[in-house]
Amino acid sequence: MTRDVAVLGAGMHPWGKWGRSFVEYGTVAARAALADAGLDWRDVPSVVGADTVRGGYPGYVAGATFAQALGWQGARVTSVYAACASGAQAIDTARAQILAGMTDVVLVVGADAAPKGFFAPAGGDRPDDPDWLRFRILGATNPAYFALYARRRMALHGDTAEDFAHVKVKNAAAGALNPNARYRTAVGAEEVAASAVVADPLRLLDICATSDGAAALVLSSLDYARRHGATDPVRIRAVSTVTPRYPRTVPDLPDIATDSAAAVEPAPETFRASIARTAYEEAGIGPEDLSLAEVYDLSTALELEWYEDLGLCAAGEGAKLLREGVTALGGRLPVNPSGGLASFGEAVPAQAIAQVCELTWQLRGQAGDRQVPGARVGITANQGLFGHGSSVIAVR
């Protein structure tokens, strides 16, 4: 029995800073996905919403929020929160409903209205919340976290600020071709180097912005897709939402400590590598089968880390892969042909869904000037706070 589910529709609200409700953005994306699938909203029996914790009370009941905005029609609703992995868990929840025979078709929606500047913790005193603790006790903002990873790569692998800058150059070139991207202007390495230092060694153009935006998918069983005329749809073949293993030898913020490896042999792979491996094993493929990848480039240095975590190259060879042009549009294995967060900015509950939208358009051959020729297999990857893994593999 196949465990594939079909992607019948994909839709987005363009990223930016629009100053309106996340509900409006999500509704636009949902309607676009429904139109792409050729379905009427009244024919959708289930909605899964990826939550935003910054959009006020409705953010905590995102499934019902979007069902109400589209018009009450009795659909089953589910709401999911997993930080940056919320969208992938929403996709996984929808897939589980379909494979369990609970429904034939599900609408998945994620949307956010992000604050100005870098993310800060939610208000109030929450000493049991490691995210709150790392801000209040360590003063470790997200850019500080990104900078620590950049410094680690420089120390271990010899990466340079110029290598990081060229990630931005690559992604900006792709984003300039994407009508849904917030930033659609190509930049040069000298512009990255001239931008303000935010957290040494990272500069302003090395770090993604916070954005408003939304993405939606219509998923269905393969039988339902065929009945509706989609004889060769893009299919989701694997979703990985794994958690870390003991001991943690490299802490990931917001954790402010790591399990000691003094008495326990370290795990054979990093947490992020386990995210990808689990997806590959479920899909029955390997990195050699990929046509493209969409990864969570919160910073330029973190994108290079993902190359290695996805098995595209050996540890420490991410910058080499970049310099050789392998991961650029026109290269052997483009990474972030959408433009990535460098071009979109971060809309937390929407981004993992947006990554699958990009895979869908690429595998359909509908990506326009950023099209990866002959794309057949794509993978997404990101990492949410509090140990949330996220990777989706789509095939055609």
N, C-alpha and C positions, 0 to 999 in steps of 0.2 A: 504494500500500500504506500503510495507516495505521500510524503509529508509536505509537499509544495502547496503553497497558496498563490493565487493569481493577484497581480496588481492591475486592477481594472481602470483605476483613475488616479491621477496625481495633480495636485494644484497648490499654488502658493499665493500669498499676498507679498508683494515686494518688500524687502527689508529697508529700513530707514529709521528716522525718528519723526513719527507722524503726529504724536501728541493725542492719540485717540485710544479707545479701549481695546484691550487684547481680544475682546469678544468680537468686535467688528473685524479685526484682522482674520481671526479664525473662521468667521462666517464666510468671508470672501474666499479664503483658501478652500473651505469645504464645498462651496458651490462650484468652484473651478474643478475640483476633483470629481464631483458628481457629474458635471457636464462632460468631463473627459471620459468618464465611464459610461455615459449615455443612460444614466439612471435618474429617476425622480426621487427627491428626498423622502417622499411618502412611502417609497418601496424599500427603505433601509431599516432593517429590524434592530440594529445594534450600533451604538456609538461608543467609542473609547476616546476619552480626552486626556491629554498629557497636561498636568497641572502647572500653573504658574503660582508661585507663592508671593509674588509682588503685586499682583493685580487686584488685591482686595479679596473679600470673602468669596466671591464667585470663583476665584482661582482654585479653591480647594474642592470644588465640585465641577470640574471642567466638563465632564461628560454631559451632565444635565444643563450646564451653562450653554453649551453649543446646541444641544437639542432644543432648548427653549428659544434660542436666537433663530434657529432655522424654522421653528414652528412645531409646537407639541404634536406628536403623532403616535405616541405610545411606545417609542423605541426603548429597548433595554439600554441602560447607560452604565459606564464604568469610568472611574477616574484613577489616574496613575501618577505617582510622584516618585522620581528616582534621580533628582537633580539633573545633570546634563544627559543622563541616560533615560530620562522620562519618555522620550519619543520612542526609543527602541523597546522599552517595556510595554508601551501602549501597542506597538506593532505586535509584540509577542503575545499580549493578552488577546488581541483580535484574532491572531493566528490560532491560538488555543481554542477559542470559541468555535472557529470554523472546523478545525480538525476533530473537535469533540462532537461535531454534529449539532451544536446548539443553534447555529444559524448558517446561512450560506453566504452572507455578505455583511461587512462591517465598515463603517466610516471611522477613520482615525484622524484626530485633529490635535494640533499643538500650536499655541500662540502665546506671545509675550509682549508686554509693554515695559521695556527696561528703563531703569533710572538713568539719569545723566551721570557720566563718569564711570568709574570702576565699581563693581558690585561691593556692597557693604552688607554686614549681617542684618537680619531683621531686627526690629526694635525690641527692647525689653532685656531683662537679665535672665540668661538661661545657662547656668553653670554646668548643666549636663550635656550641652550642645557643643561638640568639638569644633564646629564651625565658628560659633560665638567665641569660644575660648582662644582659638588661634588668632582672631582679630584682637581681642582684648588683652590677652596675656603676652603673646609673641609680637603683636603688631604686624602679623604676616598677612598682608593683603594678597590678592590674586597675583598682581605683577611681581611681588616679592617671591612668591612660589615659582612663577615662571622663570625668574632670574636665577633661582637656586638650581633649577634643572639645567639652565643654559651654562652656568658655571661648572656644573658637574660634567657636562659634555666636553667643555673646554679642557678640564683637568684630565679626564679619562681618555678622550679620543682626539684631542688637538683641534677640535672645531674652533672656528674663528667668528668674529663679529661679521666678517664679510660673508661667510657661509650662511649665517642667519639672515642677513640682508637679502641674499639671493632667493631664499624661500619666499619672501614678500614680493620680490620682483616677479617670480614665476606665477604666484597666485594672483597678483594684480593684473598680469597680462591675460589670464583666463577670465577673471572677473569683469574685465573691460568688455567681454563678449557676452555677458550674461544679463539679460534685461531685469532679472529679479534681484541682482546684487545692489547693495547700498553704494559701494565705491566702484565706479566704472571708469577709472583712469589708470593707465599704466604708470608705473614709477620705476626709477632707476636706483641702483645700489647707492649712488651718491646722495639721493634724497633720503633714503633710510638712514644713512650715516649722519646726515645733517639734522635729522629730527631730534627732539628733546630726549635726554636720558630720563627714563622713568624708574627703572630698577636695574642698575648696572649688572650685566653688559647690554641689557635690552633697552631699545629706544622706542619712542612712541609708535613708529611704524612697524615695529617687531611684534606688537601686542594687539590683539583683536579688540574692537570696540564693543560696547553694549548697544543692542539694537531692538527696535520693534519689528515684528515679522510673524509670519504664520505659514504652516505647511499642512497638507492633508493628503490622505491616501484612501482609496476605496479598495479593500481586499475582499477576495471571494474564494470559494472552492473552485477547483478546476472544472467541475461539471457545470456549475453555475456560469462560469466564464464562457464555456462552449455554447451553452444554451442562449447566451446573449451575444453570440457571434464572434467572440474572441478565441480564435482557434490556436493562436500561438502567443499567448500573453507573456509578459515578464512575470517570472515566478520568484517568490521568496523561498529560498531553500534552507536557510539556517538563520537562527537568531541566538546570539550568545549574550547572556546576562549574568555571567559568573561573578563570584566574589573572591577576594584574596585568600591566600593560604598562610597558615602559621609556619615558620616565623617570617615577619616582614623585615627584611634587611635594609630596604630603602623606603623610608616613610613617605607617604603621599599626603600632603595637606588636604583636609584640615587636621589629620592626625598629628599630634605634637610629640609622639613618642613611637618607638617601634619595638616589637617583641625582640628579646635578646636571642641571638643565634649562638650564644656561648655554649649552650648545652644541647642544642638541636641543630642538626645539619640544615643549612639553608635550602629553600625550595630550589629545584633545578631550573626554574624559569621565573621571570618577573610576572607581576599581576597582569600587566597589559599584554604580555606575550601569551598568557593563558587565555585571555579574552579571544584573541585571534585563533589560537589553536583549537579551542572548543568549537568555534564557528566552522573552521576547516573540517574538523572531524565529523561534525553533523552533516555538512554538505557533501562530504566525500571528495573534496578537492584539496589542492594545495596552492601556495602562492604562485607557483609556475603556471597555473591555469588562469590567473587574473588578467583582465583587460584594463581595469582601472580601479582606483581606490579613492574614497572620500574619507578624510580623517579630520579629527577635531584639532585644528591648528590654533589653539588658544594663544600660542606664541610661535614664532618661527622655529625656535629650538625644539619645541615639542613636536613639530611636524617631523623633524629628522629622527626623533626618538620613535615615532610611529613606523617609519620605514623598517626599522630593525624589529620592532615588536610584531609587525605583520609578516616578517620573514622575507621581505623583499631583498634584504642583504644581511650580511653578518653584523654583529655588534660593532659599533664604531665606524661603520662604512656608510652611514646615511649621507654625510656630506659629500662623499665621493660619488654616490649615486646621483645626487643633485648636480654636482659639477659636470658630470657626464651627460646631462640632459635627459636622463632616463625618465624622470618623473614630470617633465614638462609636457605641455600639449605638443604632439608630434613625436614624443619620445616613446620608448618601448612600453612603458607602463605609467601613464599619466596619473598623478596624485592630485586631488582637488581640482579637477577640470572645471568645477563650478566656480572656482575662485576662492573656495574655502571661507573660513571665518575672517581671513584677511580682507576679503571683499564684502562679506555679508555683515560681520559683527555677530555678537552672541545673543540669540533669543532662545533661552535655555530649553523650554519644553518643545520648541519647534525644530531645533536643529537636527536631531537624529532622524526625524521624519523628512526634513528637507534633503538630507543626504540620500535617502532612499528615492525621493523624487528625482534627484539628479541621476542616480543609477537607472531609474526607469526610463527617463528621456534618452540617456545614452544608449541603453540596450535596445530601445525602439528605433534608434537612429534619428531622433528628433531634437538633438542638442545644437543644431545650427552650426555657427562658426567654431564652436568649441567641441564639436563632435569627435569622439575617438573612433577612428575607422574600424569597422568590424567588431565592435564591442559585443562580447557574449557573456562575460562573467564580471561582476563587480562586488566589492566589499566596502563596508563602512566600518568606522571604528571611532569610539570616543570613550571617555571615562568620567562617570559622575562622582561627585563627592560621596563620602560615606561608603566606599567600596562597591559602587555600582559599575559593573562592566557593561559594554555595549558594542555589539558588532552584528551586522546583518549582511548576508550574502544573497545576491539576486542573480538570476541566470535567465538566458533567453535561448 
